[in-house]
Amino acid sequence: MDENKLKLTSSEIGSLWGEYVNGTAVDIVNRYMVSIIEDEQIKAVFEDAIKTFEKQKQQIVTFIKNEGFPVPIGFTESDLFKGKQRLFTDIFCLNYLHIMTLHGLLGHSTSLGVSVREDLRYFYDSCDNDGKRMYHQTIDLLLEKGSFQRDPLFYSANNPEYVSSQDFIDGFFGKGRMLAATEIISISFNLKKSIMAKTLSIAFSQVAQTKEVRKFLGHSEKVADQQIKSFSKILQTDNLPVPKSWETEVTTSTDSPFSDKLMLYHTGFLFQAAQAYHGAGLASAMRTDLVATYESTILQNLMLTKKWFNIMVQNKWLEQPPLAPNRKEIAKEI
């Protein structure tokens, strides 16, 4: 059997659809950032990112068209207003690209995991390699610029140990315990992503053209800030450092470089994607206070994304993914 002649499954089509829509949204932001960046090293990394996605985008379009599905609208040059005032500093742009690269790596791995057809598997494999290259480039450059925030350091113990007390899971009562290294993985990562979401919400709220979108972005900023405080408190209680904020990397410009549709979608995407990371953090949490924090955070995001969904639908900005056939409706047509 020629694997490349197999029809794509619903999961494979869904992954291509998501890669296209999310990719075009980030690509528009990258295209704006490369136009304002002054540092030649940072600009070169963004130019590489734009060329890489253009190559991937063409292949995604080919896959979708060959299956007879319509190519998603996604985001285009019409969502980018060129020649606008600088909204971000160079360092924030580099941090943005790093965080979005992490999203891409997870997305490519997930897509690869649901792909069966050989050509699609090798495509996502190449996307993963592109993402790894970009990951190394962004970290190396952030380290060189002195702007990469490393996670808290631990001092090594003398010997491995077993859990010996119920206090291990108790974060509210009793003696409790210090955070485990396995828990800090998710805490640190979720903090950095919340800091990014808050910073973008601040920037986008400054330049949004409609009152409705500005109001939502103000709300998303508050939600992200609350989550930052919750996770930071847990680290600070154990005398561990907290990642610095990026609010000062946003200028005072009120000149919008993006459509409200793109800014609202991008904000919603960040909070929706965060649910996967919060879920992973919840699964690895073994202290009751940490479990409660993740549960509260997940609920906050659900409530926020519900408001986001309503605004997107009301404005006809939310593109519909391919749906399973409605057999009852088809039967009525006969």
N, C-alpha and C positions, 0 to 999 in steps of 0.2 A: 504494500500500500504506500502510495506517495503521500507523505504527511502534509506536504505543502498544498495538496489539492483538497484536503479536508475543509469543510465549511467551518468558519469561526463559530465558537459557542457564544452563548449570551454573556458569559463572564469575560471572554476575550474581547468581544465588541464593547462591553462596558468599560473595560480597562483602557482600551484605545480612546473611547469617547472622553473619559475622565482625564487621560493624559493630554488630550488635545485642548480641552477647555481650560484646565488649570495651567497648562503650559503656556497658552497664549496670554493669559492674564499676567503671569509673572514676566513673560517676555516683553510686554508693553512697559512694565515698570523698569525692566533692565534697559530698554531702549531710551527711556527718559534719563535714567541715571547715567548712562554712558555719555549723554550729551552735556551733562553738567560737571562730571568728574574732572578734576584738574590734575590729580596724581597719575602719571603715565603708567605706573605699574598696575594700579587698580583698574585703570581704563582698559589695559590690555586683557585682564582677566574677564572683564565684562564683555569685551569684543569676542573673546573665545566662547563665552556662554551663549551669546546671541547667535553666533555661527553654528554652534553645536545644536541648539534647539531648532534652528532653521532646517538642518539636515534631518533631525528626528521628525519634525513636523511634516516634511515632504513624504517620509516613509509611512507615517500614520495615515495621511491622506490616501496614499496608494492602497493600504490595507483596507480602509473603510470603503473606498470606491469600488474595489474589486469584489466586495461582498454585496454591493448594491445598496448600501446604506447612504443616506445623505451626510455630507461632511458637516460637523457642527459649525455654528456661527462663531462661537468663542469670542475672542477679543481681537480687534484689528486696529489699524492706524487711526481709525475714526475715534477711538477711545483715548488717543494721545494728542494733547495740545502742545505743539512744539513752540520753542522760543519763550517759554515761561520762566519766571524767576526761580532761582535755586531754592528747593524746599528741604534738601538734606545735605549734610556734610559728606565728604568722601569716605570717612571712616564708617559712618552709618551705612552707606551704600555697600561697603565691603561686608559689614556684619549682616546686612540683609541678604546678600548673595550667599553667604555661608549658611544661614538658617534655611533659606529656600533650597539650597543644595541638599541639606539633610532631609527636607521634605521629599525631594526628588528621589533620593536614594531609597527611602522607605516605599515610595510609590512604585518605583521600578521593581523592587524586590517582590512587592505584593502582586504586581502584574505578571511577573515571571512565574510566580507560584500558582497562578490560575491558567497559565498558557500551556497548551498541548502541542499545537502545530509547530513544527521545527523552525520555520522562518520567523515566527513570532517570538519563539524562545530566544533565538539568536539576536533578534532585534533588541529585546529587553536586556539581554546580556551585554550588548554593546552600549545601551543606554546606561546600564549600571557602571560600566567601565568609564564612560564619560563623566558620570556623577562622582566617581571615586577620584578621577583626575582633578575635577573642580574642587572637591573637598580638600585635597592636599594643597592645591593652589591657594585657596582662601585661608586655610589655617596657617600656612607658611608665611603668607603676606601679613596676616593679622599679628603673628608672632614678631615678624620683622618690624612692624609699625608699633609694637608694644601695646597692642589693643586686644589681644586674645585673652579672654578670662578663663583661667583654668579652674577646675573644680577643687573643693577643699582637699588638703593633704592630710593623711593619717600617719601616725607613727606605728611602726610594726610591732606586733605582739611577739612574745617569746615562743609560744607554742599554740597549735590549733586547739580549740575548745568546743565542747558541746553546750547547748542551752541547758541550764540547770535550774531555772526558776520561772514561775508563771509571770514574774515581773517583766519578762522579755517582751510580752505583748501589751503591757500596761503603760499607756502614755498619759493617763489621767490620775490614777491613784497608785498608792504604794511607792516603792523605790524607783520603779521604771528602769530605763537604761538609755544609753546614748544611741544616736542613730547608727544604723548599720551601713557599711559601704554599699551594699546592694540596694538600699533605699535611697541613698544620695544620688545614684545614677538618675533616677526619674525626677527627684526633687530639683536637682540642678538644671536638668534639661527643660523641665516644665517652667521653671523660673525664667530662663533665658527666652523661651518662646512667649511667655506672658509679657515680658519686657518689650519684646518686638511688637506684639499685638497692641500694647498700650501706646508705644511710640508712633506706630502707623495710625492709630486711631486719633491721636493728637494732631498729627500732620494732616490727615485727611479731613478732620473736622474744621481745620483752618481754611481749607480751600473748597470744601463741598459747596455746590451751587444752590441746593434746595434745603429748606428748613427741615424737612422730614429726615433727610439723610444726615444732616448735621446733628440733629437730636439723637439719632441712633448711634452715631459715632461717639458722641459725648457719653452715652450710656455704656457703650462697649469699652471706652477708656476706664470708666469707673469699675466695671466688672473685672477688667484685667488688673487694675490697681489693687482691688480687694484680694485677688488671687495672689498677687505678688506679696502683699503684706502677710497673708496666711502662711505661705511657704517660707518667707523670710523669717517669720517669727519662730518657726520650727528650727531653722538653722541657727538663729541667734541664741535660742535657749540652750543649745548645745555648744555655744561659743565657736560657731563656724561662720566663715565669711559669706557674705551675700553678693551676688553679681551686681555690678553698678548699673544704674539706669542710663537710658540713651535719650532722655527728653531734650537735653541741651544740644543734641545733634540735629534737631529740627530747627530751621530758621523761622523767622516771623512772617514769611511770605503768605499772602492770601490769594496768590495767583495760581489757579488750579491747572496742573499739567495733565490731569486725568478726568475722564468722564465720571459722573456720580455712579453710574452703573458699575464701572470697573472697581472703584474704591469700595463700594458696598459689597460687591462680590468677594473681593480680596479679603476684606475683614471677616466676612462670614466663613470663608474658606479656612482662615487661620483658626477660628474658634471650633469649627467642625473637625478639622484635622487634629486639634488638641485633644479631642475626646479619646482618640486612640492612645495617645501618650498618657493621659490621665488614667485610662483603663489599665495600661501596663503598670503604672505606678501603684494603682490600687491593688493589683495582683501581687506585687512584690512587697507591699507594706505589711509589716508584722507588729506595728504599734497602733493602739486604738486611736490615738489622737491623729495619726497620719491617715488612717483609714477614713476617719470622719472628715478630714480636710479634703480628701479626694472625692468623697461622696458629695460634699457640699459644692465643690468646684464643678463636678459633672452636672449637677442639677442647675447651677447658675448658667452653664453653657447651653444646656437644653432650653432654658427659658429665653436666653438671648437669641439663639438661632431660630426660635419660633417667631420672634419679632422680625428678625432678618428675613425669614421666608415670606412673611406677609407683605413686607415692603417690596421685596423683589417681584413677587407675583402681581401686586397691584400696579407696578410700573412696567410689567411685561418684560422684565429683565432676566428672568430665570429660565434658561433653556431646558427643554425637556429631554431627558435621555431616552434611548430606545426602550420601548415597553413590550412586555410579553403580550401575545395576541389575546384579545378578549373573545373567548369562544362563544359566550352567550350572545354578544353583539353580532358576531359573524353569523350565528344561527338565525338571528332575526332577519337578516338581509336575504335569506334564501326564500 
